[in-house]
Amino acid sequence: MSSKARIIFHLDMNSFYASVEQAHDPSLKGKAIAVAGDPKQRRGILVTCSYEARAKGVYTTMSVWEAKRKCPELILLPPNFERYRAASKAMFDILRSYTPLVEPVSIDEGYMDVSDIEMGQDAIAFAESIQQRIVRELDLPSSIGIAPNKFLAKTASNMKKPMGITVLRKREVAEKLWPLPVIEMHGVGESTSKKFSEFGIHTIGDLANATPNILKEKLGKIGIRLSERANGIDNRAVDPEAVFDTKSVGNSTTLPYDVTDVEEIEKVLKLLSKKVASRLDSKNLAGRSITIHIRDANWKNKTRSKTVTNRLYKEKEIYELASTLFHTTWKDEPIRLLGVTVNNVYDKGESVEQLSIFNFEQHAKEEPILKLVEQLQTKFGKDTIKRGIKVKKKASLESKTSFSKDFLDDH
């Protein structure tokens, strides 16, 4: 690659949770292990598994009982999220020792823009030195994709695992990506893939060469964006600040057994609302809408959402809205999973609350304070005094999974 071209690395830790456990306890190396929830509580789904387990037909999201049937010697470990967070932080600290242009995407993957680094070697050798350093210092394997943009780098890192380094150039897109099924493309899920198939798009090549007007008509802006990706076009910068761009805060739980009792369901909704409110509070956030997620005993999913006028962050309000949405949606079928999410979140310090007959009195009491602040700002300058200060609160302990972005507090 030319030194003047953009050089983007995407680093993806291999079988991260399982690898962290093997690094923590070397006696587990070379053995089939898996990190899973508690099968007695019906959370017996594999979060991840080692490559030795994968060789026996075990895979992530497989149920514990099925994994044990395929691989009787499989060693099951409970998740230790604090250990994974510590390993994640150490990994990102290594990446940042080379460049500040590091964008964490999840607990075990991120982008680096190394375009302006004086490598003293080619990009592949430089990537190899980073990869080997992570092994040397953390005893953890990774794969690195090298490309001129984020999409291609992400795609490349997935091509060779474990401990792979892959270069994917834009001129190679037609040869290497276009023949693949469209669902194998990063950013395309089952739902989008089905929509594509309805109008004759089955491969990445079909998407790359589709008529833009049809894509826009069927899928809107996302259709155009995915078509650009299929052509190897992605102008997004590696943004270290993107890590703080939280869009939603939610919690869900798989129930120990199928539930139809209303009182039990209400208890679960209250607990979920409490956890969501706690996490919003820890990040000083509020939201503009709420969504509930219901999965029944037959694994059918339902979601319902509601947008609110004023900022949403209090436990009581979250619970009341969630309960109302649930009862307008539920048809008495047995419930397997419940989830509550507050969406479109923003910093509470930047919000303006709508006046209503219910909060007018409170605002009226604050009016003299607001006038005083305005007078002081006029006399001494806008930045001399501001209403409220941002206090960095302690990270919430209500949710410690990689599927929330709470681990990003470490950054």
The 8 nearest C-alpha neighbors of each residue, nearest first, counted from 0:
[[1, 2, 4, 122, 6, 121, 3, 147],
 [0, 2, 3, 4, 5, 6, 114, 121],
 [1, 3, 4, 0, 114, 5, 115, 6],
 [4, 2, 1, 5, 114, 115, 0, 6],
 [5, 3, 1, 2, 6, 114, 147, 0],
 [6, 4, 147, 114, 7, 3, 148, 112],
 [5, 7, 114, 147, 113, 146, 112, 4],
 [6, 8, 112, 146, 147, 148, 111, 145],
 [9, 7, 145, 111, 144, 110, 152, 10],
 [10, 8, 110, 144, 152, 153, 143, 109],
 [9, 11, 143, 108, 109, 142, 8, 110],
 [10, 12, 108, 142, 141, 107, 13, 143],
 [11, 13, 141, 107, 15, 108, 140, 142],
 [12, 14, 141, 15, 140, 161, 11, 142],
 [15, 13, 17, 18, 49, 16, 47, 48],
 [14, 16, 18, 13, 12, 17, 19, 107],
 [17, 15, 19, 18, 14, 20, 83, 47],
 [16, 18, 20, 19, 49, 15, 14, 48],
 [17, 19, 21, 15, 20, 16, 14, 22],
 [20, 18, 22, 16, 21, 17, 15, 23],
 [19, 21, 23, 17, 18, 22, 24, 16],
 [22, 20, 18, 24, 27, 25, 23, 28],
 [21, 23, 19, 20, 24, 25, 138, 18],
 [22, 24, 20, 21, 19, 25, 18, 27],
 [23, 25, 21, 26, 22, 27, 20, 28],
 [26, 24, 27, 21, 28, 22, 23, 20],
 [25, 27, 24, 28, 21, 29, 30, 22],
 [28, 26, 21, 25, 30, 24, 29, 32],
 [29, 27, 21, 25, 30, 26, 24, 22],
 [28, 30, 27, 51, 31, 26, 49, 21],
 [31, 29, 28, 27, 51, 32, 52, 49],
 [30, 32, 52, 51, 73, 49, 74, 29],
 [33, 31, 74, 73, 49, 48, 75, 30],
 [34, 32, 48, 75, 47, 76, 17, 35],
 [33, 35, 76, 47, 46, 77, 78, 45],
 [36, 34, 45, 46, 44, 77, 43, 33],
 [35, 37, 43, 42, 44, 77, 38, 45],
 [36, 38, 43, 42, 40, 39, 41, 35],
 [43, 39, 37, 41, 40, 42, 36, 63],
 [40, 38, 37, 41, 43, 42, 255, 36],
 [39, 41, 255, 38, 37, 42, 43, 254],
 [42, 40, 38, 43, 255, 39, 37, 253],
 [41, 43, 36, 37, 40, 38, 44, 253],
 [42, 44, 38, 36, 37, 63, 41, 62],
 [43, 45, 62, 60, 35, 42, 63, 61],
 [46, 44, 35, 60, 59, 47, 61, 34],
 [47, 45, 35, 34, 59, 60, 44, 48],
 [48, 46, 59, 45, 34, 33, 14, 17],
 [47, 49, 33, 17, 32, 52, 34, 59],
 [48, 50, 52, 51, 17, 32, 14, 31],
 [49, 51, 53, 52, 54, 48, 14, 31],
 [50, 52, 31, 54, 49, 53, 30, 29],
 [53, 51, 31, 49, 55, 50, 54, 57],
 [54, 52, 57, 50, 56, 55, 51, 58],
 [53, 55, 51, 52, 56, 50, 57, 31],
 [56, 54, 53, 52, 57, 70, 69, 51],
 [57, 55, 53, 54, 58, 69, 52, 70],
 [58, 56, 53, 52, 66, 55, 69, 61],
 [57, 59, 53, 61, 60, 56, 48, 47],
 [58, 60, 47, 45, 61, 46, 48, 57],
 [61, 59, 45, 44, 46, 62, 58, 47],
 [62, 60, 59, 45, 44, 58, 66, 63],
 [63, 61, 44, 65, 64, 43, 66, 45],
 [64, 62, 66, 43, 65, 44, 67, 45],
 [63, 65, 67, 66, 62, 68, 43, 38],
 [64, 66, 68, 62, 67, 63, 69, 61],
 [65, 67, 63, 69, 68, 64, 57, 70],
 [68, 66, 71, 70, 64, 65, 69, 63],
 [67, 69, 65, 66, 70, 71, 64, 63],
 [70, 68, 66, 67, 65, 71, 56, 55],
 [69, 71, 67, 73, 72, 68, 66, 55],
 [72, 70, 67, 73, 68, 69, 66, 74],
 [73, 71, 70, 74, 31, 67, 32, 30],
 [72, 74, 31, 32, 70, 71, 67, 75],
 [75, 73, 32, 33, 31, 72, 76, 30],
 [76, 74, 33, 34, 32, 73, 35, 77],
 [75, 77, 34, 33, 35, 78, 74, 32],
 [76, 78, 35, 34, 36, 79, 75, 37],
 [79, 77, 34, 80, 76, 35, 36, 16],
 [80, 78, 82, 81, 77, 83, 16, 20],
 [79, 81, 83, 82, 78, 399, 84, 400],
 [80, 82, 84, 83, 79, 85, 399, 86],
 [81, 83, 85, 80, 84, 79, 86, 19],
 [84, 82, 80, 86, 85, 81, 87, 16],
 [83, 85, 87, 81, 86, 82, 80, 406],
 [84, 86, 82, 88, 83, 87, 81, 89],
 [87, 85, 83, 89, 84, 88, 90, 82],
 [88, 86, 84, 90, 85, 89, 106, 83],
 [87, 89, 85, 91, 90, 86, 92, 84],
 [88, 90, 92, 86, 87, 91, 85, 93],
 [89, 91, 87, 93, 88, 92, 86, 94],
 [90, 92, 94, 88, 93, 89, 95, 87],
 [93, 91, 89, 95, 90, 94, 88, 96],
 [92, 94, 96, 90, 91, 95, 89, 97],
 [95, 93, 91, 96, 92, 97, 90, 98],
 [96, 94, 98, 92, 97, 99, 93, 91],
 [95, 97, 93, 94, 98, 92, 99, 91],
 [98, 96, 95, 94, 99, 93, 116, 113],
 [97, 99, 95, 100, 96, 101, 94, 113],
 [100, 98, 95, 101, 97, 239, 96, 94],
 [101, 99, 98, 112, 111, 239, 237, 102],
 [102, 100, 111, 239, 99, 110, 95, 103],
 [101, 103, 239, 110, 109, 238, 237, 104],
 [104, 102, 109, 105, 242, 108, 101, 110],
 [103, 105, 109, 108, 102, 242, 106, 110],
 [106, 104, 108, 107, 103, 109, 401, 404],
 [105, 107, 87, 401, 108, 406, 104, 84],
 [108, 106, 12, 105, 11, 87, 15, 109],
 [109, 107, 11, 105, 10, 104, 106, 12],
 [108, 110, 103, 104, 102, 10, 9, 11],
 [109, 111, 9, 102, 8, 101, 10, 103],
 [110, 112, 101, 8, 7, 100, 113, 9],
 [111, 113, 7, 100, 114, 6, 237, 8],
 [112, 114, 116, 115, 6, 111, 7, 98],
 [113, 115, 6, 5, 112, 116, 4, 2],
 [116, 114, 113, 117, 2, 112, 3, 5],
 [115, 117, 113, 118, 114, 98, 97, 112],
 [118, 116, 119, 115, 120, 114, 113, 2],
 [117, 119, 120, 116, 125, 121, 122, 113],
 [118, 120, 117, 121, 125, 116, 122, 124],
 [121, 119, 118, 124, 125, 122, 123, 117],
 [122, 120, 124, 123, 125, 118, 119, 0],
 [121, 123, 125, 124, 126, 120, 118, 0],
 [122, 124, 126, 125, 121, 127, 164, 145],
 [123, 125, 127, 126, 121, 122, 120, 128],
 [126, 124, 122, 128, 127, 123, 121, 120],
 [127, 125, 123, 129, 128, 124, 122, 130],
 [126, 128, 130, 124, 125, 129, 131, 123],
 [127, 129, 125, 131, 126, 130, 132, 124],
 [130, 128, 132, 126, 127, 131, 133, 125],
 [129, 131, 127, 133, 128, 132, 126, 141],
 [132, 130, 134, 128, 133, 129, 135, 127],
 [131, 133, 135, 129, 134, 130, 136, 128],
 [132, 134, 136, 130, 137, 131, 135, 139],
 [135, 133, 138, 139, 131, 132, 137, 136],
 [134, 136, 132, 133, 138, 137, 131, 139],
 [135, 137, 133, 134, 132, 138, 139, 131],
 [138, 136, 139, 133, 134, 135, 86, 22],
 [139, 137, 134, 135, 22, 136, 133, 140],
 [138, 140, 134, 137, 18, 133, 141, 19],
 [141, 139, 13, 162, 134, 12, 161, 138],
 [142, 140, 12, 13, 162, 11, 161, 130],
 [141, 143, 163, 162, 11, 156, 164, 10],
 [144, 142, 10, 156, 164, 9, 163, 11],
 [156, 143, 145, 155, 152, 165, 9, 8],
 [146, 144, 166, 8, 152, 7, 165, 167],
 [145, 147, 152, 167, 7, 148, 151, 168],
 [146, 148, 5, 6, 7, 168, 4, 151],
 [149, 147, 146, 151, 7, 150, 233, 152],
 [148, 150, 152, 151, 153, 7, 233, 235],
 [151, 149, 153, 152, 148, 154, 233, 228],
 [150, 152, 154, 153, 149, 146, 148, 155],
 [151, 153, 144, 146, 145, 155, 149, 9],
 [154, 152, 150, 156, 9, 151, 155, 149],
 [153, 155, 151, 152, 157, 156, 150, 185],
 [154, 156, 144, 152, 158, 157, 153, 165],
 [144, 157, 155, 143, 153, 158, 142, 154],
 [156, 158, 155, 154, 159, 153, 160, 144],
 [159, 157, 155, 156, 160, 154, 165, 163],
 [158, 160, 163, 157, 161, 156, 164, 165],
 [161, 159, 163, 162, 142, 158, 157, 13],
 [160, 162, 163, 13, 142, 159, 141, 140],
 [163, 161, 142, 141, 160, 140, 164, 159],
 [162, 164, 142, 159, 160, 161, 143, 165],
 [163, 165, 143, 142, 144, 159, 162, 156],
 [164, 166, 144, 155, 145, 156, 163, 167],
 [165, 167, 145, 146, 144, 155, 168, 164],
 [168, 166, 146, 155, 145, 151, 165, 171],
 [169, 167, 171, 170, 146, 166, 147, 172],
 [168, 170, 171, 172, 231, 167, 147, 151],
 [169, 171, 168, 172, 173, 174, 231, 167],
 [172, 170, 169, 168, 174, 173, 175, 167],
 [171, 173, 176, 175, 169, 174, 170, 231],
 [174, 172, 177, 171, 176, 175, 204, 170],
 [173, 175, 171, 172, 176, 177, 178, 170],
 [174, 176, 172, 173, 171, 177, 178, 179],
 [177, 175, 172, 179, 178, 173, 174, 203],
 [176, 204, 178, 203, 173, 179, 175, 174],
 [179, 177, 176, 202, 204, 203, 180, 175],
 [180, 178, 177, 202, 176, 203, 181, 183],
 [181, 179, 202, 182, 183, 201, 203, 178],
 [180, 182, 202, 203, 183, 184, 201, 179],
 [181, 183, 184, 180, 187, 192, 188, 189],
 [184, 182, 181, 180, 185, 179, 187, 203],
 [183, 185, 182, 181, 187, 186, 203, 180],
 [184, 186, 187, 183, 154, 150, 153, 182],
 [185, 187, 184, 188, 225, 182, 183, 191],
 [188, 186, 182, 185, 184, 191, 192, 189],
 [189, 187, 191, 190, 192, 182, 186, 185],
 [188, 190, 192, 191, 193, 182, 187, 194],
 [189, 191, 193, 192, 188, 194, 187, 195],
 [192, 190, 194, 193, 188, 189, 187, 195],
 [191, 193, 189, 195, 194, 190, 182, 188],
 [192, 194, 196, 190, 195, 191, 189, 197],
 [195, 193, 191, 197, 192, 196, 190, 198],
 [194, 196, 200, 192, 193, 197, 198, 191],
 [195, 197, 200, 199, 193, 198, 194, 201],
 [198, 196, 194, 195, 199, 193, 200, 192],
 [199, 197, 196, 195, 200, 194, 217, 213],
 [198, 200, 196, 197, 201, 195, 205, 202],
 [201, 199, 195, 196, 205, 206, 198, 202],
 [200, 202, 196, 181, 180, 199, 205, 195],
 [203, 201, 180, 181, 205, 204, 179, 200],
 [202, 204, 181, 177, 206, 205, 179, 229],
 [203, 205, 177, 207, 202, 206, 178, 208],
 [206, 204, 202, 200, 208, 203, 207, 209],
 [205, 207, 203, 209, 204, 208, 226, 200],
 [206, 208, 229, 204, 226, 230, 205, 209],
 [207, 209, 205, 206, 204, 210, 226, 230],
 [210, 208, 206, 207, 205, 211, 214, 226],
 [209, 211, 213, 212, 214, 208, 206, 207],
 [212, 210, 214, 213, 215, 209, 223, 226],
 [213, 211, 215, 214, 210, 216, 217, 223],
 [212, 214, 216, 215, 211, 210, 217, 209],
 [215, 213, 222, 211, 217, 212, 216, 218],
 [214, 216, 219, 212, 218, 213, 217, 222],
 [215, 217, 213, 214, 219, 218, 212, 211],
 [218, 216, 214, 215, 213, 219, 222, 194],
 [219, 217, 222, 215, 214, 216, 221, 220],
 [218, 220, 215, 221, 222, 216, 217, 214],
 [221, 219, 223, 222, 215, 224, 218, 214],
 [220, 222, 224, 223, 219, 225, 218, 215],
 [223, 221, 218, 214, 225, 220, 224, 219],
 [224, 222, 226, 220, 221, 225, 215, 214],
 [223, 225, 221, 227, 226, 222, 220, 228],
 [226, 224, 228, 222, 227, 223, 221, 229],
 [227, 225, 229, 207, 223, 228, 224, 206],
 [226, 228, 232, 230, 224, 225, 229, 223],
 [227, 229, 231, 225, 232, 230, 226, 233],
 [230, 228, 207, 226, 227, 231, 203, 225],
 [231, 229, 227, 228, 207, 232, 226, 172],
 [230, 232, 228, 229, 169, 172, 227, 233],
 [233, 231, 228, 227, 230, 234, 229, 148],
 [232, 234, 235, 148, 228, 150, 231, 149],
 [235, 233, 236, 232, 148, 149, 150, 147],
 [236, 234, 233, 237, 149, 148, 238, 150],
 [237, 235, 238, 234, 149, 148, 112, 233],
 [236, 238, 102, 112, 100, 110, 239, 235],
 [237, 239, 240, 241, 102, 236, 100, 101],
 [240, 238, 102, 101, 241, 100, 242, 237],
 [241, 239, 242, 238, 243, 244, 102, 237],
 [242, 240, 244, 243, 238, 239, 102, 103],
 [241, 243, 240, 244, 103, 239, 102, 407],
 [244, 242, 241, 245, 240, 407, 408, 239],
 [245, 243, 241, 242, 246, 240, 345, 344],
 [246, 244, 243, 247, 344, 248, 242, 404],
 [245, 247, 343, 344, 342, 244, 248, 345],
 [248, 246, 342, 341, 344, 245, 343, 249],
 [249, 247, 341, 340, 275, 342, 279, 246],
 [248, 250, 340, 339, 275, 341, 247, 251],
 [249, 251, 339, 338, 271, 275, 340, 274],
 [252, 338, 250, 337, 339, 271, 249, 253],
 [251, 253, 336, 337, 254, 338, 250, 271],
 [252, 254, 336, 335, 42, 255, 337, 41],
 [253, 255, 256, 335, 336, 252, 257, 41],
 [256, 254, 40, 41, 253, 257, 39, 42],
 [257, 255, 254, 258, 335, 41, 40, 334],
 [258, 256, 335, 334, 333, 296, 254, 259],
 [257, 259, 334, 333, 260, 256, 335, 264],
 [260, 258, 333, 261, 334, 331, 332, 257],
 [259, 261, 263, 262, 258, 264, 333, 265],
 [260, 262, 264, 263, 265, 259, 258, 266],
 [263, 261, 265, 264, 260, 266, 267, 259],
 [264, 262, 266, 265, 261, 260, 267, 258],
 [263, 265, 261, 267, 266, 262, 268, 260],
 [264, 266, 268, 262, 267, 263, 269, 261],
 [267, 265, 269, 263, 264, 268, 270, 262],
 [266, 268, 270, 264, 265, 269, 271, 263],
 [267, 269, 265, 271, 270, 266, 272, 264],
 [270, 268, 272, 266, 267, 271, 318, 273],
 [269, 271, 273, 267, 272, 268, 266, 274],
 [270, 272, 268, 274, 273, 269, 250, 267],
 [273, 271, 269, 275, 318, 270, 274, 314],
 [272, 274, 270, 276, 314, 271, 275, 277],
 [275, 273, 277, 271, 272, 276, 397, 278],
 [274, 276, 272, 278, 277, 273, 249, 279],
 [277, 275, 279, 314, 273, 274, 278, 312],
 [278, 276, 274, 280, 275, 279, 273, 281],
 [277, 279, 281, 275, 395, 280, 276, 274],
 [280, 278, 284, 276, 282, 277, 281, 283],
 [281, 279, 283, 277, 278, 282, 276, 284],
 [282, 280, 278, 392, 395, 279, 283, 394],
 [281, 283, 279, 280, 284, 278, 392, 394],
 [284, 282, 280, 281, 347, 279, 346, 285],
 [285, 283, 346, 279, 347, 282, 345, 344],
 [286, 284, 312, 311, 344, 310, 347, 345],
 [285, 287, 344, 311, 343, 342, 310, 341],
 [286, 288, 343, 307, 310, 306, 311, 342],
 [289, 287, 306, 342, 305, 307, 341, 286],
 [288, 290, 341, 304, 305, 340, 342, 306],
 [291, 289, 304, 340, 303, 339, 341, 305],
 [290, 292, 339, 338, 302, 303, 321, 340],
 [291, 293, 302, 338, 337, 301, 339, 290],
 [294, 292, 337, 301, 300, 336, 302, 295],
 [295, 293, 300, 336, 299, 335, 298, 334],
 [294, 296, 334, 335, 298, 297, 299, 333],
 [295, 297, 335, 298, 333, 334, 257, 294],
 [296, 298, 295, 299, 294, 335, 333, 300],
 [299, 297, 295, 296, 294, 300, 335, 336],
 [298, 300, 294, 295, 297, 301, 296, 293],
 [301, 299, 294, 293, 298, 295, 302, 292],
 [300, 302, 293, 292, 294, 299, 303, 328],
 [303, 301, 292, 291, 293, 290, 304, 300],
 [302, 304, 291, 290, 324, 301, 292, 305],
 [305, 303, 290, 289, 291, 302, 306, 288],
 [304, 306, 289, 288, 307, 290, 303, 324],
 [305, 307, 288, 287, 289, 304, 308, 342],
 [308, 306, 287, 288, 309, 305, 310, 311],
 [309, 307, 310, 306, 287, 353, 352, 311],
 [310, 308, 352, 307, 353, 311, 287, 351],
 [309, 311, 285, 286, 287, 312, 352, 308],
 [310, 312, 286, 285, 287, 313, 309, 317],
 [311, 313, 285, 276, 279, 286, 314, 310],
 [314, 312, 316, 315, 276, 317, 311, 280],
 [313, 315, 276, 317, 273, 316, 272, 318],
 [314, 316, 318, 317, 313, 319, 272, 273],
 [317, 315, 319, 318, 313, 314, 320, 311],
 [316, 318, 314, 320, 315, 319, 272, 321],
 [317, 319, 321, 315, 272, 316, 320, 269],
 [320, 318, 316, 322, 321, 317, 315, 323],
 [319, 321, 323, 317, 322, 318, 324, 316],
 [322, 320, 318, 324, 323, 319, 317, 325],
 [321, 323, 325, 319, 320, 324, 318, 326],
 [324, 322, 320, 326, 325, 321, 319, 327],
 [325, 323, 321, 327, 322, 326, 320, 328],
 [324, 326, 322, 328, 323, 327, 329, 321],
 [325, 327, 328, 329, 323, 324, 322, 330],
 [326, 328, 324, 325, 329, 323, 330, 322],
 [329, 327, 325, 326, 324, 330, 303, 301],
 [328, 330, 326, 331, 325, 327, 332, 293],
 [329, 331, 332, 328, 326, 327, 333, 325],
 [332, 330, 329, 259, 333, 334, 260, 261],
 [331, 333, 330, 334, 295, 259, 329, 296],
 [334, 332, 259, 258, 257, 296, 295, 331],
 [335, 333, 295, 258, 257, 296, 336, 294],
 [334, 336, 295, 257, 296, 254, 294, 253],
 [337, 335, 253, 294, 252, 254, 293, 334],
 [338, 336, 293, 251, 292, 252, 294, 253],
 [251, 337, 339, 292, 291, 250, 252, 293],
 [338, 340, 291, 249, 250, 290, 251, 271],
 [249, 341, 339, 290, 248, 289, 342, 250],
 [340, 342, 289, 248, 247, 286, 288, 249],
 [343, 341, 247, 288, 344, 286, 289, 340],
 [344, 342, 286, 246, 287, 247, 288, 345],
 [343, 345, 286, 285, 246, 342, 247, 284],
 [346, 344, 284, 285, 347, 286, 343, 349],
 [345, 347, 284, 348, 349, 283, 285, 350],
 [348, 346, 284, 350, 349, 285, 283, 345],
 [347, 349, 346, 350, 389, 387, 283, 388],
 [350, 348, 347, 346, 351, 345, 284, 285],
 [351, 349, 347, 348, 352, 346, 310, 345],
 [350, 352, 353, 349, 310, 309, 347, 348],
 [353, 351, 309, 354, 350, 310, 308, 355],
 [352, 354, 309, 355, 351, 308, 358, 310],
 [355, 353, 359, 358, 352, 356, 362, 357],
 [354, 356, 357, 358, 359, 353, 360, 352],
 [355, 357, 359, 358, 354, 360, 361, 353],
 [356, 358, 355, 359, 360, 354, 361, 362],
 [359, 357, 361, 355, 360, 356, 354, 362],
 [358, 360, 362, 356, 361, 355, 354, 357],
 [359, 361, 363, 362, 358, 364, 357, 356],
 [362, 360, 364, 358, 363, 359, 365, 357],
 [363, 361, 365, 359, 364, 360, 366, 358],
 [362, 364, 360, 366, 365, 361, 359, 367],
 [365, 363, 361, 362, 366, 360, 367, 368],
 [364, 366, 362, 368, 363, 367, 369, 361],
 [365, 367, 369, 363, 368, 364, 370, 362],
 [368, 366, 370, 369, 365, 371, 364, 363],
 [369, 367, 371, 365, 370, 366, 372, 364],
 [368, 370, 366, 372, 367, 371, 373, 365],
 [371, 369, 373, 367, 368, 372, 374, 366],
 [372, 370, 374, 368, 373, 369, 367, 375],
 [371, 373, 369, 375, 370, 374, 376, 368],
 [372, 374, 370, 376, 371, 375, 377, 369],
 [375, 373, 377, 371, 376, 372, 370, 378],
 [376, 374, 378, 372, 377, 373, 379, 371],
 [377, 375, 381, 380, 373, 379, 374, 378],
 [376, 378, 374, 375, 380, 379, 373, 381],
 [379, 377, 375, 376, 380, 374, 381, 373],
 [380, 378, 376, 375, 377, 383, 381, 382],
 [379, 381, 376, 383, 382, 377, 378, 375],
 [380, 382, 376, 383, 377, 384, 379, 385],
 [381, 383, 384, 380, 385, 376, 379, 375],
 [384, 382, 380, 381, 379, 376, 385, 375],
 [385, 383, 382, 376, 372, 386, 381, 375],
 [386, 384, 387, 382, 383, 372, 388, 381],
 [385, 387, 388, 384, 372, 369, 348, 368],
 [388, 386, 385, 389, 348, 384, 390, 347],
 [389, 387, 390, 386, 385, 348, 391, 384],
 [388, 390, 391, 387, 348, 283, 392, 347],
 [391, 389, 392, 388, 283, 387, 282, 393],
 [392, 390, 389, 393, 282, 281, 283, 394],
 [393, 391, 281, 390, 394, 282, 283, 280],
 [392, 394, 281, 395, 391, 282, 396, 408],
 [393, 395, 281, 392, 396, 408, 405, 282],
 [396, 394, 278, 281, 397, 393, 277, 398],
 [395, 397, 398, 394, 399, 278, 277, 405],
 [396, 398, 395, 274, 399, 278, 277, 275],
 [399, 397, 396, 400, 395, 403, 405, 274],
 [398, 400, 80, 396, 397, 401, 405, 403],
 [401, 399, 402, 403, 398, 80, 405, 406],
 [402, 400, 403, 106, 404, 399, 406, 105],
 [401, 403, 400, 404, 105, 399, 405, 106],
 [404, 402, 401, 405, 400, 398, 406, 399],
 [405, 403, 406, 407, 402, 401, 105, 245],
 [404, 406, 407, 403, 408, 399, 394, 398],
 [407, 405, 408, 404, 409, 84, 106, 401],
 [406, 408, 409, 405, 410, 404, 242, 243],
 [409, 407, 406, 410, 405, 394, 404, 243],
 [410, 408, 407, 406, 88, 84, 405, 85],
 [409, 408, 407, 88, 242, 406, 91, 103]]
